[in-house]
Amino acid sequence: MQKRQLGNSGLDVSAIGLGCMSISSAYGPPADRQEMITLIRAAHDRGVTLFDTAEAYGPFANEELVGEALAPIRNNVIIATKFGFDIDLETGARRGGTDSRPEHIKAVTEASLKRLRTDRIDLLYQHRVDPAVPIEDVAGTVKELIAEGKVKHFGLSEAGAQTIRRAHAVQPVAAVQSEYSLFWRGPEAELLPLLEELGIGFVPFSPLGAGFLTGKIDENTKFDPADFRNLVPRFSPEARKANFALVGMIKGVAERKQATPAQVALAWLLAQKPWIVPIPGTTKLHRLEENLGAIDLELTFADLKEINEAVSKIQVQGERLPEAALKMTGR
């Protein structure tokens, strides 16, 4: 397994990580617990060292599962988790909105440490920016947790450029996590240049466009009633029909390279910057192995030029998130 360093942080991780959210939430009913523990350990056996979770996934259930799965190999892996939503720490009830008050960050961290069965969190992200709490206070709180040895590195998720710059001035940011793929290239305008300037790593979530770039979803696909994609404008049947042109282009490249569309999409991301580490999620071992195969797929300069020129001519239809969720990004 190839390794990559997240910016200037000194944090070395596998070139592709495992996003664990879909194991417990967002894409329908939770998968079988024991099967998912086996899957996570299988990912490690195949060289994956970065595992991404959050208190909000469940809530709590994902951290508990990830903690159990990784406990026997804890010293061989990097665990990333997140704070920042207003969730009752006793009941797991979502009260809506964000909460990054320093006392809440500290309480969430203690709870996450217990669920993850560990004495330190390798990478602690603010899940979404809290407009009610200055980012300097957030960064300062994580800096205290780092000094105490409870946290190793600080991250931000879906934050805007000025927020990242201000946070980084207080406590160096090791990584920023945001959506990025051939289905959503928004970070290229402002975020990627900023991260390069500051020496911050980038961890794209939904690197396969929430499954769309695999080529397995079309306008007739029916999602589980609990699947968040039912609420996403980009996944309306009309949008899917229009956006399938993008998948068709990727399939053409994949056939020529004797690869799968998912592998092309991930290889394209890996080719953008050496400090980009995508975290595709899956509940299936054969998909995990397929995704990891992207590391060995070399896209030439001509391949990348062809992909970029083709994508520039395709107008992707629909917003990437529901309106309420979009309002919580880029702040």
Secondary structure by P-SEA (a helix, b strand, c coil): cbbbbcccccccccccccccccccccccccccaaaaaaaaaaaaaacccccccccccccaaaaaaaaaaaccccccbbbbbbcccccccccccccccccccaaaaaaaaaaaaaaaccccccbbbcccccccccaaaaaaaaaaaaaaccccccccccccaaaaaaaaacccccbbbbbbcccccccccccaaaaaaabbbbbbccccccccccccccccccccccccccccccccaaaaaaaaaaaaaaaaaaaaacccaaaaaaaaaaaccccbbbbbbbccaaaaaaaaccccccccaaaaaaaaaaaaacccccccccaaaaaaccc
